[in-house]
């Protein structure tokens, strides 16, 4: 192990970098920056890794060095109690090796006959612009896992919908109900298409199960609905030019929206254009994925290490530590059941 820190806490202060002589050489935005003083053991390690490779194939070219030095492994452990969620931007990260060399001044390079040795300080910089792989281990509470397994009903639906980021839980949604006549299309959707509806506004409302969720800032502010089969966002996401796409993916509505410690009430997701596209035949009525997200703009996929049903989730969900419980379509509280609302104009009576 090269370095460890059990007490790191993010700070707002600028990061200052010093030379070996203690002179300020740069100032940067807040970040984790540590100068690692070498012990005899670590000094020997770096000498063996870098310095002693002089003249060897490992240092003949950049590609040779990349093949020789395969990378670094970072392990971050969770924190119990109150803390901060930190997402490291490795695209702007680097490691600098400061090397001080001395050699005999036999040729009087510095034009000073009194000097017998020359000292040179050089810097070797290793950046992180290569391939990066991150594994996230953030397990669900065993009691919640039992509840999910006991209630799993992919035909009739659920009383509760469990959402959690990381190694957690997401929900798959089929709009418009069952396909009783087995024609490959939900019966309700067949009737809507026959009536040639024009959708003026459509939304899904998810109510927080306040009996199962601890109120406050630990509730996720955002959830995301997307095309699970194709792993793509909905057309409403693309067309939403509002700040953080809040017209399409509404922010958590609380009892008091000015107080983030108050109880969460509901999330409202608009999908007008998605349903219009289904009715017009532009897209299929695909399964939708519902998940929490730490970053509504992080929509690329992350592979699941040990897939069972779900093999890929969105990056914004993979890095999220938050979770919530929502009322499903079979909730015992009928007023809080998952609600699809459609306002339409009918062209055929």
N, C-alpha and C positions, 0 to 999 in steps of 0.2 A: 504494500500500500504506500503510495507516494504522499498522500495528504488526507487529513480528515478534520472535520469541524463539527462538533456536537452542539454548538451554541450560535450558529449563524442566524442573524435576524436582518431582514432587509431594511435599509436606511435610505433617506432622501438625500443625504449629502453627496456631493460630487466625489468621484474617485480620483485620487492623486497618485501618480506614478513617480517613483524616485530612481535616480541612477544608483550605481553601487556606492557612490560617494555621498549619497543623501541629498542630491540636488533635484528639485522638481523638474521633471522632463515632460510631463503631460497632465492635463486635467480632462476628465471624461464624465459623462452622465452616470448616475448611480448604477453600481454593478458590484458583483462579487469579485474582488481582486485581492489576491494574497501573494506575498513574497515568501517563498519557502526557503528558509535557511537550511543549508545542507549539513547533515550529520556525516560522520565518516562513512557510514553505511550507504546513505543515499548519494553521497558524492562519488563513491566507488561505482554505484549503479549507473549514474548518468555518464561517468567517464567511460565505462564499459559500453554503454548504449550508443554514445555519440563520438566522443573524442578518439577512442581506440579503434574506430572504424575508418580512420584516415587511411586512404590508399586502398581500401577494400571496396568490393562491388556495391556495398550498401550505400555508399556516398558518391557514386559515380554520376548519378542523374536523379532527377526528382522522382521518376517512376521506379527506379531501383530502391530509393529510400522508402517510398510508399509501400512497396512490396515487403521491405524489411521491417518497417515500423508500422504495424497494422492498425494502431489506434489506441484509444484510451477508454477505460470503462468507469463510468460514474454511477455510484449507488446512492440514492436518496431515500431516507427512511421517514416514515410518517411521524407526526407529533400528536401527543394526546393533550386534550384541553384546547384552549384558545390559541390560535396561531395565525399565520398568513399563508395564503396560497401563492406560490412563486412559480412562474413559468420562465425558464432560462432560454434566452435567445442565443442558441449556439452558432447561428450564422454570423454573429458579431464577436464570437469568442476566440481567444488565442492563448497560446503558451509561449512565453519568451524565455529562452535560455541565455543567460549572460555568461560569457566566457572571457576570462582574463588570461592572456598568454604572455610569457616572458621568453626572450631568446637573446643570445649574446650579440652585441653590436660590433661584430668583427669588422664590418665594412663601413663603420661610422655613418650609418644611415641618417642620423639626426644632425650631422655636421657639428657634433659636440664631442671633442676628444676625451672629455672627462667622463662621458657616459659609457658604461661597460655593458649594460643590458637595455633592451627595448621592451616596453610593456604595451600591449595592445588589448583593448576591450572591444569585443564583438558581440553581436546579438543574433541568435538563431530563432526565427519565429515559426511556430507551428500553428496553422489555422485549422478551422473545423469545416471547410467547405466541401469535404468529401461525403461519402455515404454515412448516414446516421440511422441507427436503429434504437428505438426506445421501448422497453417493456414496462408496463404499468401493472402493479399488483395492489389492488384496492378492493378487498373482498367485501361482499355483503354480509350483514348480520345473519347468522344461521337461522334465526327464527323467521326472518323475512324470506329467506330462501324456502323454508318449509311452507310458508303461506302461499308463495308463488306456485310452488309445485302442486299444492293441494287444490288450488283454484284454477289451474291452467285449463281453459276451455276455449279451443279455437273455433268452436261452432256457434255457441250461444253468446259468448262474451264473458265479461268479468264484473264482479262487484267492485273490486279495487284495481287500479292500475299503478304498478310500482315502477318508478323511474329512478335511476341512479347512474352517474357517470363512472368512468374507469371500468374496473371489472365488476360491473353492476347489472342493470336491468333496463330494457327498453320495451316498447309496446308496438305490436303490429296491428294495423287497422284496415279492415275492409269496409269501404263505404257502400251504402245503399242496401245492406242486408243480404239475405240468402238468395240462391238461384234454385228455387223450388222446381221449376220446369226443366232444369238441367240443359238449358240451351247455351250455356257458357256466358250468360250475362245476368246480373242481379235483376230480379223481377221488377223491383221498384224503378230501376234505371231504364228498363225496357219501356215502361209506361211513360216515364218522363220524356224519353226520346220520341215516342209516338205522339205525345202532345206538343212536341216541338217547343219546349220551354226556352225562353231567353232569360238567363240568370242575371239578375240585377245586383245581387249581393249574396254571398254564401260564407258561412263561418262555422267553425267548430269551437265549442266552449267546453273547457275542462275545469271542473270545480275541485279545489283542494279539499282533501279529507282532513278537516281541521282536528278531528279526534286522533289522527294517526301521525300528525306532523307537528314538530316543535316550532312554534312561531318565532320569527325573527330573521336576522341576516343570514342564517344558514340555509334558508329556503332559496332554491335557484331562481334567479330573476328571469331567465329565459329558458324556453323549451323550443324545439325545432321539429317540424313535420316535413318529411321528404319522401321522395319516391324510393322505397326500399328495394324494389326489384332491380332498378337500374342504378341505384346509389347516386341519384341526382336530385337537385333541389327542384321545387315546383315552379311553374311559370310565374306564379304570384311573387315568389322570391326575386326572380329576375327583373320583374317590372316594378318592384317597389323601390322607389328612389328616396324614401324617407330616411331619416337618421337611424342607423342600425336596423333598417327594415322593420320598424315597429308597426307599420300599418298591416303587414302580413303576419308577422310573428309578434303578437302583443306581449308587452312586458307584464310580469306578475302584478295583478291588481290586488292591493292590500286593503284592509279595513281603513287604514289611514295611509294614503299614498305618499304623504310627506314624512312618514316615519318608517324606516326599514326594519324596525324591531316589532312592528305590528303584524298581525296574522295575515297570511296570504289567503286570498279568496278565490281567484280564478285566472285562467289564461284564455285569451280569445285569439284564434288563428283564422285569418281570412283566406279563403281559397276559391274566390269567385272565378278567376280565369282558369283554374285547374278543372273545375266542374264544367264550365262552358266548353273547354277543350275536349272533355270526355263526351259530352252530348253531341258535339259537332263531328265526332269521329276522328279528331286529330290525334288523340292519344287513347291508350287503353285504360280501363279502370283498374289500375295496379294497386298492390298493397302499399300502404303508407307506413313509414317508420316514425315513431314518436320518441324523442329522447331529450334529456337535459343537455345543455351546452354551456361551456365556459366562454366560448367565443363564437358569436353568430356568423362570423365571416370565415371560420375555419371549417370548410365543407368538403375537403378532400378526405379520402378514406384511410382508416387504420385497420389492419388485419387483426383478427382475434387469434390469440396464441393457440387455444384449444377449443375450436369451434364445435358446437353441438347443433343448434338451430341457426344462430346468427354467426356469420363468418367475417363480417366487416362492419365497423361502426364509423361514424364521423369523427374527425380529429377533435372537434370541439367538445364532443362527448367523452372521448378517450382521456382528455386531460382534466375533465371536471371531477371534483370530489363531492359534489352536492347531490342530493336526492330528494324526492318528494313522493307523496301518495295522492292519487287523484280518484275521484268517483268514476266508476265505470258505467256501462250501460245497464248493468243489473244491480246498481246500488240500492240498498234498502231505503235510502232517502230519494224518492222519485224526483223531487225538485232539483236535486244535485247531479242527476245522471248526465253523462256525456251527451251533449246536445248538438245536433247538426241543424242549423237554421238556413233556409233557402228562401230568398225573396225573388220572385220571378214574374215575367210577363208571359201570358199564355196566348199563343197564336192560333191554336186549334181548340175549339170548344167540344 
